[in-house]
Amino acid sequence: MPELSYRDAVIRGIAQEMARDPDVVFLGEDVAKAGGVFKATVGLFEQFGPLRVRDTPISEQAILGAAMGAAMTGLKPIAEIMFSDFFAVCFDYIANEFPKSRYMSNGQTKCRWSCAPAMAPARASARSTHKASRTGA
């Protein structure tokens, strides 16, 4: 069996699911043409185009809000949050908005979504990736 990094396995799984189901969309900061902050999404934009791989503003709440809206219309979004440290600022969506959407709509909407934190480069420590996020290094 060939050896595969965790990052490569995740992106391969996302690409397989996007190829299988045209309703799967991928959104996040710099995930389209730039290929992701850690180059973890290289090739998705070229393979699936700008309608299914979308760059978002630098706002974790906006990313999850867009994912929620897309899910309510029947799409199956995968939202990438650049650093897992930033899940806290959008926790209201995770803990309140997504779970309550079906109840609040009397079962008229479903809210299927997936969230993937960006994958750091191989052998990067949590300290080094956090430092890079603060300094732009």
C-alpha angles and dihedrals in degrees: 000000000000118000114247129184119236090246093052091047092052095049091044089052091049091049092048092051092046090051091049098046123035090200093068113101129181124213138171145109113315094345097129121059094355091056096227134301092279094031087254095136101044111147099020094098092049092046100044105021136225096301094061102031110051136179115222135199118272093269123108090199091054091049093054092040090054090046090052093050091047091049091050089056092053101265121126106227127195108202118200117208109199097221126016088225087075096060088090094067092055098037091113089069092047097045102031119011102046096043094046098045095088093047094044091051093047090244095307095118133046120203110205114168143142130214124206125186111221115264116244120225116278113280093012115142124224088245094054094048092048090049090051091052092053099042103028088238 
